[in-house]
Amino acid sequence: MTQAWLLIAITLLAHGAAGLTGGLLSERWLVRHQSALVGFAAGAMLAAVFADVLPESLHAFGPEALNWTFGGFIAMAVIEWLVGHHHHTEEGAPQRALPASLLMSDALHNLADGAAVAAAFLASPGVGAAVALATIAHEVPQEVGDYAVLRASGLSRSRALLALAAVQLTSVAGALGIVLLAGHTREVTAIVLSIAAGTFLYIAATDLLPEIHAGRTAGERRKRMLGFLAGVALILLVSAVLPHDAEH
């Protein structure tokens, strides 16, 4: 259990750092690699769902896990509709109505990410690593676009970074909640993983996969597909190498 807590803490720190990439990394570098980053995130999330998260939740919870996965997919669709749908433009910047709805949606996403990371590491190191990589991979292109929206709305660089850092704290709250609840019932981990599978599928299908085919040039579309395949390959490698037994 102590090892799981340490891995959860390390992942949340990396997740928080990824949330600030928009303001900390070179804008030229981000623009140059945005296409590959989006493709990589899509591949990592889908591979994590089908290679690690769903098999683990089905093993622990049986066919009922699929009901929770479907519920997670539907819930994410409703939440996105309520707070303002988030998607990337050709230039990589997201379109959202207001910075307030952007930050609210980010807080909810981060809360879910923290819960998913905690549940995954409590299940096994292999599942935890796959979920950690998938959430961090998605966080980079998402937060780059969010930073651009906050800056365009008139916030200074420091205030935009502070706002993004504040919403990152919700991932800690999500992780703590799962750690506390998991001590009372083993079913919590399986349920959260099942829901996480649904939210990952929704994000990959609606936010990320369409971007793979949206490049303006053949070279840009090729970068996105190569990034996608690299994301799949990395998760499959992690799944094959790391143990999927919680006792390890």
C-alpha positions in Angstrom: 0.0 0.0 0.0 2.9 2.4 0.8 4.3 1.8 -2.6 1.0 2.6 -4.2 0.7 5.9 -2.3 4.2 6.9 -3.4 3.4 6.1 -7.1 0.1 8.0 -6.8 1.9 11.1 -5.4 4.6 11.0 -8.1 2.0 10.7 -10.8 0.0 13.6 -9.4 3.1 15.8 -9.3 3.8 14.9 -13.0 0.2 15.5 -13.9 0.3 19.0 -12.2 3.5 19.8 -14.1 2.0 18.7 -17.4 -0.9 21.1 -16.7 1.5 24.1 -16.7 3.3 23.2 -20.0 1.4 25.9 -22.0 3.1 28.6 -20.1 6.4 27.0 -19.2 7.6 25.5 -22.5 8.6 27.3 -25.7 5.6 28.3 -27.8 7.6 27.5 -30.9 8.3 24.0 -29.7 4.6 23.4 -28.6 3.3 24.6 -32.0 5.8 22.4 -33.8 4.9 19.2 -31.9 1.2 19.8 -31.1 0.0 17.4 -33.8 2.1 14.6 -32.6 1.1 15.3 -28.9 -2.6 15.1 -29.7 -2.1 11.8 -31.7 0.0 10.3 -28.9 -2.7 11.2 -26.3 -5.4 9.5 -28.3 -3.4 6.3 -28.8 -2.3 6.2 -25.1 -5.9 6.7 -23.8 -7.4 4.0 -26.1 -4.7 1.5 -25.4 -4.9 2.1 -21.7 -8.7 1.4 -21.8 -8.5 -1.8 -23.8 -5.2 -3.3 -22.6 -5.4 -2.4 -18.9 -8.4 -0.6 -17.4 -11.3 -2.6 -18.8 -9.6 -6.0 -18.4 -8.8 -5.2 -14.8 -12.3 -3.9 -14.0 -14.0 -6.8 -15.7 -11.7 -9.2 -13.7 -12.6 -7.6 -10.4 -16.2 -6.7 -11.0 -17.5 -8.9 -13.7 -19.8 -7.9 -16.6 -21.4 -5.2 -14.4 -18.2 -3.2 -15.0 -19.5 -2.5 -18.5 -22.6 -0.7 -17.1 -20.3 1.6 -15.1 -18.2 2.2 -18.2 -21.2 3.2 -20.2 -22.4 5.4 -17.4 -19.0 7.1 -17.3 -19.2 7.8 -21.1 -22.7 9.3 -20.8 -21.8 11.3 -17.7 -18.8 12.8 -19.5 -21.0 13.8 -22.4 -23.5 15.5 -20.1 -20.8 17.3 -18.1 -19.1 18.6 -21.3 -22.5 19.9 -22.5 -23.2 21.6 -19.2 -19.9 23.4 -18.7 -19.0 24.0 -22.4 -17.7 21.5 -24.9 -13.9 21.5 -25.3 -12.2 20.7 -28.6 -9.1 21.7 -30.5 -8.9 23.9 -33.5 -6.5 23.4 -36.4 -4.1 25.7 -34.7 -4.3 23.6 -31.5 -6.2 26.2 -29.4 -9.5 25.1 -27.9 -12.8 26.9 -28.4 -14.8 27.6 -25.2 -17.3 30.2 -24.4 -15.7 31.6 -21.2 -12.6 31.1 -19.1 -14.8 30.4 -16.2 -16.4 27.4 -17.9 -13.0 26.3 -19.1 -11.6 26.2 -15.6 -14.7 24.5 -14.2 -14.4 21.8 -16.8 -10.7 21.4 -16.2 -11.4 21.0 -12.4 -13.8 18.2 -13.1 -11.5 16.5 -15.5 -8.6 16.7 -13.0 -10.8 15.4 -10.2 -11.7 12.4 -12.4 -8.0 12.0 -13.4 -6.9 11.9 -9.8 -9.5 9.3 -8.9 -8.6 7.2 -11.9 -4.9 7.3 -11.1 -5.4 6.3 -7.4 -7.8 3.5 -8.3 -5.4 2.2 -11.0 -2.4 2.1 -8.7 -4.4 0.5 -5.9 -5.3 -2.2 -8.5 -1.8 -3.0 -9.7 1.4 -1.2 -10.8 0.8 -2.1 -14.5 -2.7 -0.6 -14.6 -1.5 2.4 -12.6 1.4 3.1 -15.0 -0.9 2.8 -18.1 -3.5 5.2 -16.6 -0.8 7.6 -15.4 0.8 7.8 -18.9 -2.6 8.2 -20.5 -3.8 11.0 -18.3 -0.5 12.9 -18.5 -0.3 12.5 -22.3 -3.8 14.0 -22.6 -3.0 16.8 -20.1 -0.3 18.4 -22.3 -2.2 19.2 -25.4 -5.3 20.1 -23.4 -3.6 22.5 -21.1 -1.6 24.1 -23.9 -4.9 25.1 -25.5 -6.4 26.2 -22.2 -3.5 28.4 -21.5 -3.9 30.0 -24.9 -7.6 30.7 -24.1 -6.8 32.3 -20.7 -4.2 34.5 -22.3 -6.5 35.5 -25.1 -9.2 36.5 -22.5 -6.8 39.1 -21.1 -5.1 37.3 -18.2 -1.4 37.9 -17.7 1.0 35.0 -18.0 1.4 34.7 -14.2 -2.4 34.8 -13.5 -3.1 32.2 -16.3 -0.5 29.9 -14.8 -1.9 30.5 -11.3 -5.4 29.6 -12.4 -4.3 26.4 -14.1 -2.2 25.5 -11.0 -5.2 26.0 -8.8 -7.5 23.7 -10.8 -4.7 21.0 -10.7 -5.3 20.6 -7.0 -8.7 18.9 -7.7 -6.7 15.9 -8.9 -5.3 15.5 -5.4 -8.8 15.7 -3.9 -10.0 13.0 -6.3 -7.1 10.7 -5.4 -7.5 11.2 -1.7 -11.2 10.4 -1.9 -10.5 7.1 -3.6 -7.7 6.1 -1.2 -10.0 6.8 1.8 -13.0 5.0 0.2 -10.9 2.0 -1.0 -10.0 1.2 2.6 -13.7 0.4 3.3 -14.7 -1.5 0.2 -12.7 -3.2 -2.5 -15.5 -2.6 -5.0 -14.7 1.1 -5.1 -11.5 0.6 -7.1 -13.3 -1.6 -9.7 -16.1 0.9 -10.0 -13.8 3.9 -10.5 -11.7 2.1 -13.0 -14.9 1.1 -15.0 -16.0 4.7 -15.0 -12.5 5.9 -16.0 -12.7 3.6 -19.0 -15.9 5.3 -20.1 -14.5 8.8 -19.6 -11.2 7.9 -21.4 -13.2 6.5 -24.4 -15.3 9.7 -24.5 -12.3 12.0 -24.5 -10.4 9.9 -27.1 -13.4 9.6 -29.4 -14.7 13.2 -29.3 -11.7 15.3 -28.5 -8.7 13.5 -29.8 -9.4 10.9 -32.6 -11.1 13.5 -34.9 -7.9 15.6 -34.8 -5.8 12.8 -36.3 -7.6 13.3 -39.6 -7.9 17.1 -39.3 -4.4 18.1 -40.4 -4.2 20.6 -43.2 -1.3 18.8 -44.9 -0.3 15.2 -45.5 2.8 15.7 -43.4 0.8 17.0 -40.4 -1.7 14.1 -40.7 1.2 11.7 -40.8 2.7 13.2 -37.6 -0.6 12.7 -35.8 -0.9 9.1 -36.9 2.7 8.4 -35.9 2.0 10.0 -32.6 -1.1 7.9 -32.2 0.8 4.6 -33.0 3.6 5.7 -30.6 1.0 6.2 -27.8 -0.5 2.7 -28.4 2.9 1.1 -28.5 4.1 2.7 -25.3 1.1 1.6 -23.3 1.2 -1.9 -24.7 4.9 -2.1 -23.8 4.2 -0.9 -20.2 1.3 -3.4 -20.0 3.6 -6.2 -21.0 6.5 -5.3 -18.7 4.9 -4.2 -15.4 3.0 -6.6 -13.1 -0.8 -6.6 -13.0 -1.0 -8.2 -9.6 -1.7 -5.8 -6.7 0.4 -8.0 -4.4 3.5 -6.9 -6.3 
